[in-house]
C-alpha cells in the first residue's frame, strides 16, 4: 500500500484547486484585461506561469518575493530577496505594463528585501523598502536613489535597550490628516 505524505496530499489538492479555478480565472483575467490592461497581467496566478518574468534579466535568479507595487505610469516593481545562485544582485526588478523587463536596482537589499510600498509625496512618487538584514527602512526614488534611511525607532523606549529586536518587514502609511 502506498502511504500518502503531507507533501503529496498538498500537491494533489493544489493541482485540483488550480484545475477547478482555471476557467473562472481565465474569464476574470479576460474581463480585467479589457478594463485595466496595465494591471491585469500581473495577477498572482499569472506570475507563476508568465515566462517573461522568469527570465527578467540575464543572470538574475529570483529569491523570495516580498513586495509588489505599481507606479502611475503602470510600471510594476517587484522586491525579492535574490537567490544565492544569482549572478545579479538587484533586489528590485521593474517591468512595464505589458510585463517586459525595464530595469533592476537595489543590490544593497540583496538577501534582506522584505516589504515594498509606493507612496506619492507632493508631485513625486517614492518607494519605501524594508531591509531585514540591515534592520532599517529606506526611501528611494523610482530609479533607486536613496533619499532617506531610518533604523530602529529611538523615539520608542522599548527599543532603547535592545535595538536588535527591530526588524521591519513592511511599511504602512497613516491617512492624511
C-alpha positions in Angstrom: 0.0 0.0 0.0 1.4 3.4 -0.9 1.4 5.8 2.0 0.4 9.3 1.2 2.7 12.1 2.6 1.6 15.5 3.6 3.5 16.9 0.6 1.8 14.6 -1.9 -1.6 15.4 -0.4 -1.0 19.2 -0.6 0.3 18.8 -4.2 -2.8 16.9 -5.2 -5.1 19.4 -3.5 -3.2 22.3 -5.2 -3.5 20.8 -8.6 -7.2 20.0 -8.1 -7.8 23.6 -6.9 -6.0 25.1 -9.8 -7.8 22.9 -12.3 -11.2 24.0 -10.7 -10.2 27.6 -10.6 -8.6 27.9 -14.1 -11.8 28.5 -16.1 -13.0 31.2 -13.7 -9.6 32.8 -13.6 -9.4 32.9 -17.4 -12.8 34.6 -17.6 -11.9 37.1 -14.8 -8.5 37.8 -16.3 -10.0 38.4 -19.8 -12.5 40.8 -18.2 -9.8 42.6 -16.3 -7.5 42.9 -19.3 -10.3 44.6 -21.2 -10.9 47.1 -18.4 -7.4 47.5 -16.9 -4.6 46.3 -19.2 -1.9 47.8 -17.1 -2.7 45.8 -14.0 -4.4 42.6 -15.2 -1.3 40.7 -16.5 0.3 40.7 -13.1 -2.2 38.7 -11.1 -0.5 36.3 -8.6 -1.7 33.2 -10.6 -0.3 34.6 -13.8 3.0 35.5 -12.1 3.7 31.8 -11.5 3.3 30.9 -15.2 4.4 34.0 -17.1 7.6 33.1 -19.0 8.7 36.7 -19.4 9.1 37.2 -15.7 11.2 34.0 -15.2 14.0 35.4 -17.4 13.8 39.0 -16.3 17.4 39.8 -16.9 20.4 37.8 -17.9 21.9 36.1 -14.9 19.1 37.0 -12.5 17.7 34.2 -10.3 14.5 35.0 -8.3 14.6 34.8 -4.5 11.5 35.1 -2.2 9.2 37.8 -3.3 8.1 40.1 -0.5 6.9 43.2 -2.2 4.9 44.3 -5.2 3.6 47.8 -6.3 2.7 49.8 -9.4 3.5 53.4 -10.2 1.3 55.9 -12.0 3.0 55.1 -15.4 2.0 51.4 -15.0 5.4 50.1 -14.1 5.4 47.1 -11.8 8.1 47.0 -9.0 8.9 43.5 -7.6 11.0 43.3 -4.5 12.7 39.9 -3.9 15.5 38.6 -1.8 17.7 37.5 -4.7 18.5 33.8 -4.9 22.0 32.8 -3.6 22.9 31.5 -7.1 22.0 34.7 -8.9 24.8 36.4 -10.8 22.9 39.7 -10.4 22.2 41.2 -7.0 19.5 43.7 -7.7 16.5 43.1 -5.3 14.1 45.5 -7.1 13.0 44.5 -10.6 10.9 46.8 -12.8 8.5 45.7 -15.6 6.4 47.8 -17.9 2.6 47.4 -18.1 2.9 44.6 -20.6 5.3 42.6 -18.4 8.6 43.4 -20.2 11.7 43.9 -18.1 12.7 47.6 -17.8 15.5 47.8 -15.2 16.6 46.5 -11.9 18.3 48.1 -8.9 18.8 47.8 -5.2 21.8 45.5 -4.8 22.2 46.8 -1.2 18.9 45.0 -0.4 20.2 41.6 -1.6 19.0 38.9 0.9 17.1 41.4 3.0 14.4 42.8 0.8 11.1 42.3 2.7 8.3 44.8 2.0 7.9 47.4 -0.7 5.5 50.3 -0.8 5.0 53.1 -3.2 3.8 56.5 -2.0 3.1 59.8 -3.7 4.6 62.8 -1.9 3.7 66.1 -3.5 4.3 65.6 -7.2 6.8 62.7 -6.8 6.5 59.0 -6.2 8.8 57.2 -3.8 9.5 53.6 -2.9 9.8 52.5 0.7 11.9 49.4 1.3 12.3 47.3 4.4 15.6 45.5 4.8 15.6 42.8 7.4 19.4 42.3 7.1 20.3 45.9 8.0 17.2 46.4 10.2 16.0 49.6 8.5 13.5 51.3 6.3 14.8 53.0 3.2 13.1 55.6 1.0 14.3 55.8 -2.7 13.3 57.4 -5.9 11.7 55.1 -8.5 15.2 54.8 -10.1 16.7 53.6 -6.8 18.4 56.7 -5.5 18.4 56.7 -1.7 16.8 59.8 -0.2 16.2 58.7 3.4 17.1 55.8 5.8 15.6 55.1 9.2 16.9 52.5 11.6 15.4 51.4 14.9 12.9 53.9 16.3 14.9 55.7 19.0 11.7 57.6 19.9 10.2 54.3 21.3 11.8 53.4 24.7 11.1 49.7 24.2 13.8 49.6 21.5 16.4 51.5 23.5 17.8 48.6 25.5 17.8 46.1 22.6 17.7 47.7 19.2 18.5 44.4 17.6 14.8 43.4 18.1 13.8 45.9 15.5 13.4 44.1 12.2 10.9 45.9 9.9 9.1 43.7 7.4 6.8 46.3 5.8 5.6 49.9 5.9 2.1 51.3 6.4 1.2 55.0 6.0 -1.3 56.8 8.2 -4.1 58.5 6.3 -3.7 62.2 5.6 -5.0 64.4 8.4 
